[in-house]
Amino acid sequence: MKGLTARPQFGSKMAKISFYERNDLGIWLATSEDFKTWLNVQDEPVLNMGPEPYDAGAVAANQIVKYDGKYYLFYHGSSNPDWMDPNVVALWTSNLAVSTNLINWTKYPNNPIVEGDHSSAILVFDGNEYSLYAMHDKVWRYDAVK
């Protein structure tokens, strides 16, 4: 899995892309030619909240990895729609979705990939193998089962 990238083509040029959230109500995709002016690829989010409970209250993108012709989105989600209220306890999970075009995503059927309040997962290669790190509420490391 060396050389993982997420540098897709939109149109005839290599696109500068950004995945962003609007109050964690979904994940949108935008492109830019100059990193100044951004255009949404579509009006609707490319990844919505729900329908499963683990991400029915919020979703946010962490990392996109391209491997073997597919894109893998590591994202975190919460079941609590009131997660922004400082008086509410909201647990976050780490999840995975896959796409071939960065627009149409399929959520992994065994989400969440990390349960508990361990979210904001990213995949890190140390030169030999990959580990998954979750950064909430402290750093957690998950290694591949051999």
C-alpha positions as CSV (number, residue, x, y, z in Angstrom):
1,M,0.0,0.0,0.0
2,K,2.8,2.4,-0.7
3,G,2.2,5.7,-2.4
4,L,-1.4,6.3,-1.2
5,T,-2.8,9.5,-2.7
6,A,-6.1,11.4,-3.2
7,R,-5.3,13.6,-6.2
8,P,-8.2,13.0,-8.6
9,Q,-8.9,14.5,-12.0
10,F,-12.0,16.7,-12.5
11,G,-12.2,17.9,-16.0
12,S,-8.9,17.9,-17.9
13,K,-6.5,19.0,-15.1
14,M,-5.4,17.6,-11.8
15,A,-7.9,19.2,-9.4
16,K,-7.2,20.8,-6.1
17,I,-9.9,19.4,-3.9
18,S,-11.4,20.0,-0.4
19,F,-13.8,18.0,1.6
20,Y,-15.5,20.2,4.1
21,E,-18.4,20.2,6.6
22,R,-21.2,22.6,7.4
23,N,-21.7,22.3,11.1
24,D,-21.0,18.6,10.7
25,L,-24.4,18.1,9.0
26,G,-22.7,16.4,6.0
27,I,-19.5,16.3,4.0
28,W,-19.2,18.3,0.7
29,L,-16.7,18.3,-2.0
30,A,-15.3,21.5,-3.7
31,T,-12.6,22.0,-6.3
32,S,-10.3,24.9,-7.1
33,E,-7.7,25.9,-9.7
34,D,-6.0,28.5,-7.5
35,F,-6.7,27.6,-3.9
36,K,-8.6,30.9,-3.7
37,T,-11.9,30.3,-5.5
38,W,-13.7,27.1,-4.6
39,L,-16.7,25.6,-6.4
40,N,-18.9,22.9,-5.0
41,V,-19.0,19.8,-7.2
42,Q,-22.7,19.5,-6.3
43,D,-25.2,21.2,-3.9
44,E,-25.9,18.0,-1.9
45,P,-23.3,16.5,0.5
46,V,-21.2,13.7,-0.9
47,L,-21.6,11.9,2.5
48,N,-24.8,12.4,4.6
49,M,-25.5,11.7,8.2
50,G,-27.2,8.4,9.1
51,P,-29.2,6.4,8.4
52,E,-27.5,4.2,11.0
53,P,-27.4,5.6,14.6
54,Y,-23.6,5.8,14.9
55,D,-23.4,8.9,12.6
56,A,-27.0,10.1,12.6
57,G,-26.2,13.3,14.5
58,A,-23.0,14.5,12.8
59,V,-20.2,13.6,10.3
60,A,-16.8,15.1,9.6
61,A,-14.0,14.1,7.3
62,N,-10.6,13.1,8.6
63,Q,-8.6,11.7,5.7
64,I,-8.9,10.3,2.2
65,V,-6.6,7.5,1.0
66,K,-6.5,6.2,-2.5
67,Y,-5.6,2.5,-2.8
68,D,-6.0,0.0,-5.6
69,G,-8.3,2.4,-7.7
70,K,-10.6,3.3,-4.8
71,Y,-10.8,6.1,-2.4
72,Y,-11.2,5.4,1.3
73,L,-12.7,8.2,3.5
74,F,-11.9,8.0,7.2
75,Y,-14.5,10.1,9.0
76,H,-16.0,10.5,12.4
77,G,-19.6,10.6,13.4
78,S,-21.8,11.1,16.4
79,S,-25.2,9.8,17.2
80,N,-26.0,12.9,19.1
81,P,-27.5,15.8,17.1
82,D,-26.9,18.1,20.1
83,W,-23.1,17.5,20.1
84,M,-22.4,21.3,19.9
85,D,-24.1,22.0,23.2
86,P,-21.4,22.2,25.9
87,N,-23.8,20.7,28.4
88,V,-24.3,17.5,26.4
89,V,-22.1,14.5,26.3
90,A,-21.6,13.4,22.7
91,L,-19.6,10.3,21.9
92,W,-17.8,10.1,18.5
93,T,-16.9,7.1,16.5
94,S,-14.4,6.5,13.7
95,N,-15.9,5.2,10.4
96,L,-15.0,4.3,6.9
97,A,-16.6,4.9,3.5
98,V,-15.4,3.9,0.0
99,S,-15.8,5.5,-3.4
100,T,-14.5,5.2,-7.0
101,N,-15.1,8.9,-7.9
102,L,-15.1,10.9,-4.7
103,I,-18.8,11.8,-5.1
104,N,-20.7,8.6,-4.6
105,W,-19.7,7.0,-1.2
106,T,-20.7,3.7,0.3
107,K,-20.4,3.4,4.1
108,Y,-18.6,0.4,5.4
109,P,-21.3,-2.0,6.6
110,N,-19.3,-2.8,9.8
111,N,-19.0,0.8,10.9
112,P,-17.9,2.1,13.3
113,I,-14.4,0.8,12.8
114,V,-13.4,2.2,16.2
115,E,-16.0,2.4,18.9
116,G,-16.2,4.4,22.1
117,D,-15.2,8.0,22.1
118,H,-12.2,7.4,19.8
119,S,-12.6,9.5,16.7
120,S,-10.8,11.6,14.1
121,A,-9.0,8.5,12.8
122,I,-6.1,8.8,10.3
123,L,-4.0,6.1,8.7
124,V,-0.2,6.4,9.1
125,F,2.5,4.4,7.3
126,D,5.7,4.0,9.3
127,G,7.8,2.7,6.4
128,N,6.8,-1.0,7.1
129,E,3.1,-1.1,8.0
130,Y,0.1,1.0,8.5
131,S,-1.5,1.9,11.8
132,L,-4.7,3.7,12.5
133,Y,-4.6,6.5,15.0
134,A,-7.7,8.1,16.7
135,M,-7.2,11.4,18.4
136,H,-10.2,11.9,20.8
137,D,-10.0,12.2,23.8
138,K,-6.3,11.1,23.7
139,V,-4.2,9.4,21.0
140,W,-5.1,5.8,20.4
141,R,-3.2,3.5,18.1
142,Y,-4.7,0.5,16.3
143,D,-2.4,-1.9,14.4
144,A,-3.4,-4.4,11.8
145,V,-4.3,-7.9,13.0
146,K,-1.8,-10.4,11.7
